[in-house]
Amino acid sequence: MEQKPIFQRRHFGNPQVFNVLVTDYAVVFFGLAIFNSSHHRIHWFFWIIMGLLAAYNVFAIYKHREEITKVSIIAFIVGLCGLPLIFLMF
């Protein structure tokens, strides 16, 4: 007789929105660290990187649109609101 396990492992992994936000913060942080000059002027290539990051966001959200719920959209918007704070920090 086979018994069912009492505690079943339920691991669904990280939501895709979390992975996109971590990527956004990492790219913005390192982009600002690399392309910010001592005169507080940002190099033009930083804006190209930000455009590519926006294209990545659109592609990643479109690719995983089945996983996106109302809560994940709100979390994504709140997470994106924190990116200008990193911009102001430098």
MODELLER restraints for C-alpha pairs under 7 A, 6 or more apart:
rsr = mdl.restraints
at = mdl.atoms
rsr.add(forms.Gaussian(group=physical.xy_distance, feature=features.Distance(at['CA:17:A'], at['CA:72:A']), mean=6.57, stdev=0.5))
rsr.add(forms.Gaussian(group=physical.xy_distance, feature=features.Distance(at['CA:17:A'], at['CA:76:A']), mean=6.29, stdev=0.5))
rsr.add(forms.Gaussian(group=physical.xy_distance, feature=features.Distance(at['CA:20:A'], at['CA:57:A']), mean=6.68, stdev=0.5))
rsr.add(forms.Gaussian(group=physical.xy_distance, feature=features.Distance(at['CA:21:A'], at['CA:79:A']), mean=6.64, stdev=0.5))
rsr.add(forms.Gaussian(group=physical.xy_distance, feature=features.Distance(at['CA:25:A'], at['CA:83:A']), mean=6.80, stdev=0.5))
rsr.add(forms.Gaussian(group=physical.xy_distance, feature=features.Distance(at['CA:29:A'], at['CA:86:A']), mean=6.93, stdev=0.5))
rsr.add(forms.Gaussian(group=physical.xy_distance, feature=features.Distance(at['CA:31:A'], at['CA:46:A']), mean=6.24, stdev=0.5))
rsr.add(forms.Gaussian(group=physical.xy_distance, feature=features.Distance(at['CA:35:A'], at['CA:42:A']), mean=5.82, stdev=0.5))
rsr.add(forms.Gaussian(group=physical.xy_distance, feature=features.Distance(at['CA:35:A'], at['CA:43:A']), mean=5.35, stdev=0.5))
rsr.add(forms.Gaussian(group=physical.xy_distance, feature=features.Distance(at['CA:35:A'], at['CA:46:A']), mean=6.22, stdev=0.5))
rsr.add(forms.Gaussian(group=physical.xy_distance, feature=features.Distance(at['CA:36:A'], at['CA:42:A']), mean=4.75, stdev=0.5))
rsr.add(forms.Gaussian(group=physical.xy_distance, feature=features.Distance(at['CA:36:A'], at['CA:43:A']), mean=6.52, stdev=0.5))
